[in-house]
Amino acid sequence: MRIAGSPFCSILCAGVLSLALCNFAYADTRSSTLDPNADPRGNGDLVICSQNLENFGSYTDSKLRNPTLTPEGYREKERALAQRMASKSCDVIGVQEVLGKDDETALAAMRELADTLRKMTNRFYEVKVGPTLDKMSHVGFLVAKDRAEVQSTLSFAKVELPKISPEEKPRLFIRAPLEIQIRVKGSSDGSAKTVVLLNFHFKSRRGGSGDPAELEWETYRMAMAEGIRRITELRHGKALSSAETILVLLGDRNSNYDCASAKILEGSLVLKNFQDGGSCRLSKRGVPLCQQGSTQPAEFFSVLTNDPQTKLLPGTQQYKEEFSWIDDILMPSESLRTAWARFDSPGDYESGVVYKPKIASDHAMVWVKLNW
């Protein structure tokens, strides 16, 4: 029986072809949406960055710290800072060494930087700057309005630091830490999340000849680290035991990851370990020398120096021909899974360091991408 060319054949072939095309389209859709290698969390929800600006404010204030600075050099530095931030699509940037004789002057300088960043990225940033006891240097935040809404800010300028010995005079943070709470907009397949970030900038090692302990101010940084950890324990106890709210510490510690102030900030040691009768003492470099059993489980963990790839980098700043990890981003254990490079890669964090353009700052920019 001849079927080819008959009306029945045309109808049958058309139906078979239609079914085949439908199946092809279905298979193609499934292959793109059900990629077995894809991360079920999606592409990421928030990129957090931290950058010491190396004495950046208005041109007038910046020139006070760098007398050889020209207007062209100032604009080049500003563009280089924005280029670093744009290179990682930073959603939230904690900044240190924002210059300004008062809060409003420092805020105006950050608005100019945010405007330069907007021209590169077409993203608008809300700017926050905290008060300071330093003559000029502040800490602050830039927050991308398309990713998050600032809900509150809080400065710790009036917090008295704990003492190593009773004889010490009362001291405060030089550059007051600034806490910010943001509500991060949910991605296409995610939910909104509250994130709390605390930005710090500890005393530098410069002017160490004035330190009575002759440790380049490490004992002062230890008191600051203890103060920061106590603040977070008191204010954010729930975030330490649950990831419902994500907690992030970030900034410039001005001490390497193996120094006493770093260990106190993470919580594996406490200031009491170094007080009279304590189990630890300091080396000349500020590294803790402790009796066995002195350490305790840490509360905060670096997503930089604990990452198997990032920790192989030389550090974030070179001082006296030696690189150190003085800029850091730390999170409590309950929040760490949001920083995993993949949902199934515990301990491998989506983090890194940006060194270029070099003219931007003598500090590298550090970053981490969160995904929930």
PABA-18741 format. One record per residue: residue in three letters; x, y, z of N, C-alpha, C in turn. Coordinates in pm, whole numbers, plus 50000, padded with zeros to 5 digits. Atoms other than C-alpha are relative to their C-alpha. Example, Ala and Ser with C-alpha at 12.3 -4.5 7.8 and 13.67 -1.06 7.14 Angstrom:
! residues 2
ALA500894988150000512304955050780500905012050000/SER499184988149994513674989450714499235010950073/
//
This chain:
! residues 372
MET500874988150000500005000050000500895012250000/ARG499214987950005501385034149905499455009950102/ILE500404989949900501285058450194500685013249969/ALA499264987850028503955083150091499255008849904/GLY500674990350085502395114349941498515000750023/SER501434999749976498925106450070499685010150110/PRO500394990849891496965131050298500244993950138/PHE499785006649871497195105450580501465001250042/CYS498574999149970500985105750555500375014050044/SER499674986149965501125143750570499595003050143/ILE500474997549864499045144650884500864992550102/LEU499215008249909501015116351049501395005750018/CYS498634994749993504435131250963500045013150076/ALA500044987249931503415165451084499894997950152/GLY500165002949858502325150651417501284994950063/VAL498745005449950505545131051458501055010950013/LEU499034989249997507635161751371499725009650114/SER500384991049891505695183351616500394994250135/LEU499655006849876506175157751893501505000050023/ALA498545000249989509905155251818500545013550041/LEU499544986549966510355192751829499655003550144/CYS500404997549862508435194552156500944993250098/ASN499095007449914510605167552311501395006150001/PHE498684993750010513775184952185500065012650087/ALA500044987649922512715217952339499994997150149/TYR500095003749858511835200952668501354995350052/ALA498695005149959515165182852680501005011350010/ASP499064988949997517035215152601499795008550124/THR500304992249880515235233552882500514993150124/ARG499555007449883515985206353131501525000250011/SER498545000449994519665205253036500565013150048/SER499484987049959520045242753102499615003450143/THR500454996449866518035244853424500374989650104/LEU499665010549905519025211753579501454995649981/ASP498585003050013522785213853533500474993350128/PRO499595007149878524135187753776501175006650071/ASN498864993249938527195209853839499655013750054/ALA500404986849955525225241253916499815000350152/ASP500214998049857525105255154270498525003250022/PRO501444997549983521455252654386499695013250069/ARG500234987149935521925285054582499925011449899/GLY500014989350099522255304654256501375006549986/ASN498754993350035524875330254157500605008350112/GLY499474992149889525365347254493499095011650033/ASP500934989849952523545373154701500665013150040/LEU499394987749950526065398354840501514999049994/VAL498544999150002529675408354773500435010650100/ILE499524991049895531355423755078501495002649978/CYS498614996150020534615442855039500475008850115/SER499404991249900536995460855273501265006149941/GLN498884992950061539495487455166500485011350090/ASN499364988449938541885509655358500365009649888/LEU499874990450109541875541255144501355007149998/GLU498694993549987545365552455254499865015349991/ASN500084985449986544575587955366499295006749883/PHE500794994250108541805596455121498845008050057/GLY501134991349967539435625655171499835010049889/SER499994989550101538975658554993501445002149954/TYR498644997450048541935670354787500805007750105/THR499314992049899542815695855056500464991550117/ASP499645008649886542745670055338501034989449960/SER499055010250045544585643755133501395006049983/LYS498714993550020547335668655053500695002950133/LEU499394998149868547855675355424500804987750042/ARG499305012449968548885638755461501074996649895/ASN499065002750109550715637755127500305013149927/PRO499724986650055552265671955048500355000149852/THR499615000350142553495660654704498834996749907/LEU501165003850080549975651454588499575011449908/THR500514990450098548795669254272498534997349974/PRO501405002650035545185673754154499834988149907/GLU500065011450092545875649053873500234986950073/GLY499735012049922547365623954116498844996250090/TYR501155002349914544375627954347498874993349922/ARG501085005850081541875620654068500374985949953/GLU499575013250042543945591253950499834989950113/LYS500195008949884543895576354301498524997150022/GLU501445001949983540145581754327499454990149897/ARG500455009250104539555564253994500524985850026/ALA499435013249973541875535754096499254992950113/LEU500795005949892539945530054421498664995049946/ALA501285004150058536665529254229500174988149908/GLN499765011250091538195505653974500144986950076/ARG499915012149917539105480754247498614995350043/MET501335003649951535585481754388499124994949888/ALA500805004350113534015478454045500444986449948/SER499475012650054536265449053953499374987850065/LYS500635011249930534535426854212498515002450023/SER501434996949985531075442654186499605000750148/CYS500244999049855531225451654556498625005950028/ASP501314995049958527745455654708500105008350127/VAL499754992749876528975467255049501515001250016/ILE498574997949982532395482755108500245006750133/GLY499524993749878533845489155452501295007349969/VAL498824992150033536415517155423500645005550128/GLN499244994249890539145529255658500895011249946/GLU499184988350035541305560755660499275009649906/VAL500774989450066538555583655536500365013050070/LEU499534987749937539995618355598498905010550006/GLY500944989049984537935647355731500155006050138/LYS499854993349870538295673356006498754998250085/ASP501225003349929534695664956097499224989749918/ASP500765010750066532065639156005499475004449864/GLU500594995450125530455660455734501035001349889/THR498944998850100533755667255558500394986249948/ALA499685013750041534585630155556498874994149915/LEU501165005150073531055622055436499975005749857/ALA499994993850133531365646655147501044993549910/ALA498955006750079534615630055034499544986349954/MET500495013250038532945595855036498905000849895/ARG501034998250104530045609154830500655002349864/GLU499284998050126532535620354568500544986749947/LEU499525013250042534085585454564498854991549950/ALA501175007650042530615569954541499515004549862/ASP500414994950131529845592454244500934995049890/THR499045005650097533035581354067499704985349974/LEU500355014150013532045545254133498704998449919/ARG501265000650076528525552153997500245001649850/LYS499724997750142529955565153670500634987749935/MET499405012350054531875532353630499014988549993/THR500855011849984529115508453733498525002549975/ASN501414996350010525815527353694499224995250122/ARG500655003949874525065518054055500115011650099/PHE500024989249901524095542654328500314994150138/TYR499565004649869525705539054672499605009950109/GLU500244992049881524505551655009501294999950083/VAL498734998449929527395564555221499755002850148/LYS500044997749856527875562955599501435001750051/VAL498684997749939530835576755799499805001950150/GLY500114999149856531395573456173500885010750061/PRO499164990349929532835597956429501354993950037/THR498665004849969536465595556533500635008350110/LEU499174992749904538865605256814501345003749937/ASP498824996250076541635607556555499775014149945/LYS500154986450052542335642456417499285000349866/MET500524999750137541285632456066499364986949953/SER500305012950062540775594956008498724993650055/HIS501285006249967537305578856004499904986349934/VAL500415012050074535785545455906498605002449946/GLY501324998050060532695542155691499584988449912/PHE500555010250089530585522055446499445006549875/LEU500744997250122529365523955089499094988149976/VAL500985010850015526175503655030499235002149871/ALA500704999250128524745496754684498494999650025/LYS501434998849973521105507754688499184989349927/ASP500755010250073520075481454433500094986350066/ARG499865012949934521185453354666499545000250145/ALA500294999949857520555464955021499485013650046/GLU500524987949937518805490255241500625001350139/VAL499424997649867520555505555544498875001950099/GLN501054999249899518385499855850500445007850123/SER499514992749882520605513756127501525000649999/THR498564999049979524115525156217500255003050148/LEU499664997749860525875526456552501515001250013/SER498574997949975529265540656654500344996050143/PHE499545003849867531305528156949501105009450048/ALA498994989949967533245560656997500165002050151/LYS499954997349857532425562557367500224987550085/VAL499785012549927533175526457460501404999950060/GLU498705000749933535955523657718500594986049983/LEU499355012850027538455496357640500364992750129/PRO499525007849885539295467857880501495002150020/LYS498604997649966542655469958055500764986950019/ILE499155011549971545525445458066500435000350146/SER499624998649859546645458958404499205011350063/PRO500824989849934544725479658664500645013849997/GLU499304987349996547395506858650499815008349873/GLU500174993050126546575515958292498945011050010/LYS500994989550008544755548358222498864995449907/PRO501115003650089541295544858064500295004549856/ARG499764996950141541495543857684498754996749918/LEU501105002050093539025545557396500564995649865/PHE499585002750137539125534357035500475013249937/ILE499544987950069541195559356834499065003449886/ARG500954998550110539075554456523498834990950032/ALA501105007749943535725543556653499444989949901/PRO500685009950087534315511056507498595004649969/LEU501344996250044531105515956313499254987449959/GLU500865011450033528325490156299498875004649910/ILE501104997150090525785489456021499154987549982/GLN500935011050025522695467855978499295002649869/ILE500634998350130521395462455627499024988549975/ARG500955010150045518495443755475500304997449853/VAL499585003450136519705425855163498804994749923/LYS501105004450085517175421954885500254985849952/GLY499865013650046516535386054789500304999549851/SER499745002150141517925374054459498764993849936/SER501185004950072515575359754194499394987650063/ASP500535012349939515275326854381500344999150149/GLY499635000149859516315337254732499145009450081/SER500784991549910514845354755035500875011450051/ALA499294988849943515765387855193500714995650128/LYS499185004049886518375386355469500515012450072/THR499394989349921519575408655754501474996750021/VAL498555001649984523345413555762500505011550087/VAL499384990149912525235431656039501504999949974/LEU498574998850024528725444555962500605009950098/LEU499304991249907531185459656208501385002949942/ASN498784995350065534045480056059500955005550106/PHE499034995749899537215484956268501305004549935/HIS498684995650044540585502056231500855002150125/PHE499204999749878543085494656508501215009349987/LYS498814991449995546135515156612501104993949913/SER498925004850086548965512856360501294998250081/ARG498715002349936552545502756440500905012249992/ARG499184988050014553875536956341500085007650133/GLY499794992949875555275557956622500224990750117/GLY499815010149896556185526756812500975003950110/SER499054995649897558945544956998499285006250120/GLY500774994449889556205560757210499244989850080/ASP500715010749929554825527257324500794995950124/PRO499275003749879555805521457690500314985150008/ALA499745014449998555565483757633501044995949896/GLU499015002550105557995486657338499604988249909/LEU500535010650085555785463957127499235005749881/GLU500664993550113554735488256851498495000650019/TRP501404998249964551375493457028499164987249991/GLU500775012450009550395456757016499064998350119/THR500895001549885548985457757372498765009049985/TYR501164991350027546745486957265499054993149903/ARG500835007350096545505466556968499324988150067/MET500605011149927544895437157202498765004550076/ALA501164994649926542595458757416498865003249904/MET501034997150100540765470157102499334987249950/ALA500545012850045540355434256984499064994150104/GLU500865004949892538955424057323498705008050005/GLY501194991549999536585453757311499034996549889/ILE500855003650114535275444456964499304986850025/ARG500615013249979534715408157059498935000550108/ARG501004998949895532905417257380498745007149950/ILE501144992850056530675441657191499124990449919/THR500775009150085529645415056939499344989050084/GLU500605010249913529075388957211498785005550072/LEU501084993949925526865413157402498825003649911/ARG501064994950087524915427157108499434989549906/HIS500415009050107524745397856869500174985350038/GLY499895013749954524605366157074499244990249912/LYS500795008950085521875351556850500724997149868/ALA499295002050126524005356756538501204990750016/LEU498905009249974526795336956704499534985650008/SER500535013549988524505307056747499044996349888/SER500935002650109522295310456439500355009049883/ALA499714992350121522705322156080498775007549950/GLU501194992550041519265338356074500395014349964/THR499364987350031521185371256090501484997349977/ILE498595002250032524605371255924500835011150062/LEU499124990649931527385388056122501384999949935/VAL498704998850067530595401055963500845010650070/LEU499024990349952533645417856116500995002549887/LEU499064997150109535885435655869500765012950029/GLY499244987849981538615461655860501494997850002/ASP498544999649995542245469555925500434997750144/ARG499575003949865543655451556228501375005850034/ASN498644994949984547185465756179500914990350076/SER499145010549946548625432956305499794987549916/ASN500075012250081549385400156130499074989750064/TYR500975009949951547075370256165500524991550115/ASP499465008349892549475353056409500295008050126/CYS499734991749883549745382256654498904998550105/ALA500935001749889548015383556991498675007049976/SER501254992850023545465409756886499094992549903/ALA500795007950094544355387656596499364988050070/LYS500545011649928543945357556825498915004150099/ILE501044995149908541975378357076498755003949925/LEU501164996250080539715392056804499194987749959/GLU500725012050042538865357056681499474992250120/GLY500525006349879538385345157042500724987550044/SER499265011849956540905316657060500855003250124/LEU499404995149877542655337557328499185012050046/VAL500684988249946541255364757557501035008450076/LEU499054990949935542855394657725500464994650135/LYS499675005549869542775376358058501224990949994/ASN498835008650016545405352257921501325007550019/PHE498774992149996547925380857925500105008950124/GLN499964992249877547065396958256500874993050105/ASP499155005949894549025390558577499484986250038/GLY500385013749969549035353358646499434992649882/GLY500535006550119547865345958292500964989949942/SER499215011050055549135317158083500775003749874/CYS499334995850124550505337757791500865012350022/ARG499204987850008553205363357725500245003149853/LEU499804995650136554245382357416501454999149957/SER498674999050057557235378357191500245014549959/LYS499704986350040558995409757069499205004249878/ARG500804997150118556915407256751498505000350029/GLY501404999749963553645405556943499284986849981/VAL500595013350016553095368256887499804993950138/PRO500225005949868551525350157187500834987450023/LEU499275011749955553695324957369499274994750122/CYS500955004449899551295304257576500334986050051/GLN499915013449945551285274157804498994991149929/GLN500905009550064549675242857670498615000750063/GLY501364999849951545895243457698499435014050021/SER500474986349980545595281457695498905004049902/THR500954995850102543585284257376498644993650021/GLN501375005049994539855279157343499415000849860/PRO500594999450135537545274257045499745014349957/ALA500204986550053537475305356828498525002649975/GLU501374995950031534255324856775499895005849859/PHE499994994050133535255342356452501124994049917/PHE499065006650089537055328456149500225008649876/SER499674992350119538855346255867499614992149875/VAL500335006550127537415338255524501135002149898/LEU498844997850085540775349055380501124990450035/THR498875008449962543545331855576499624985650030/ASN500455013949985541405300755627499574993949868/ASP500365005350131540665297155256501224993549936/PRO498835007250051542915271355085500715007049884/GLN499354992850110543565293854781500465013950043/THR499674986249964543485328954926501185000850096/LYS498914999449902545875320755211501384998549937/LEU498725001450069548615313354955500525013449947/LEU499584986750044548715350254858500925006250106/PRO498994994949905551455371455021499445007650118/GLY500554991949892549155393055236499285012049943/THR500774988550045547395426555220500785013150006/GLN499194987849996550105452055301501454996750025/GLN498575001649980553875455055287500495011150091/TYR499494990449902555505472055587501424996050036/LYS498585002949973559285474355629500444987349926/GLU499615010950090559755450155335499424986450039/GLU500645012649959557485424055494498495000949979/PHE501445000650021553975414555380499314994350124/SER500795005049888551315409255648498534999649961/TRP501465000650016547645399455662499385008950106/ILE500544990949899546465430555845498555004149970/ASP501394997350036543185435555654499264986749997/ASP500645013049985540595408955722498495001149995/ILE501455001649991536995397055700499764987350080/LEU500245011349911535785374155979498514998050021/MET501405003549977532515355856042499924989150106/PRO500195011149905531145333356319499704987149926/SER500125013050065530935296356245498624997849940/GLU501365002250049527145296756202499725007049867/SER500214992550125527405321955916500934995649889/LEU498955003250097530395306455740499494992949875/ARG500475007650116528375283755512499525009449889/THR500434990650103527045314655333501195005249918/ALA498794995650071530665322155228500664988749923/TRP499405011150074531365287455084499955002849850/ALA499974998250145532405288154719498884992149933/ARG501135008250044529805260454665499264995050122/PHE500805004949889527035246254877500614987650065/ASP499425012449950529105214454918501515001150020/SER498544998249985532565229754981500355006850132/PRO499684993849871532955236555355501505002850012/GLY498604996149983536155255355432500635006149877/ASP499514993850123536585266955072499125012049971/TYR500834988050004535405302955065500165007649869/GLU499974991550120534535325854775500565013550044/SER499344988149947537065352154879501255003049921/GLY498784996850072540105370154751500565013650037/VAL499254987749975542475399854743500225007049865/VAL499774992150122542735427854483501165009650027/TYR498804991949981546165444154451500105011849903/LYS499854989850104545725465354138498705007649978/PRO498794992250026545725493354044500755003350129/LYS499184998149881548595498054285499885013950057/ILE500084986249954548145535754302498815002450092/ALA501204998149919544795530954477500335001250148/SER499715000249857546265523154819501194991050027/ASP498945009149959549185507355000499434987450064/HIS500705012049954546605482255128499284993749882/ALA500835007050097545035455854906498545000850044/MET501435001249967541245453154890499684985250020/VAL500405013849975539795421155040498504998849978/TRP501425001750032536425406354948499554985750026/VAL500625013049987534045377555004498605000849940/LYS501365000750056530865367054821499164990750085/LEU500925008149921527955354555030498874994849914/ASN501065006550077525305330954900499154991750096/TRP500885007949914522275317355082498794995049925/
//
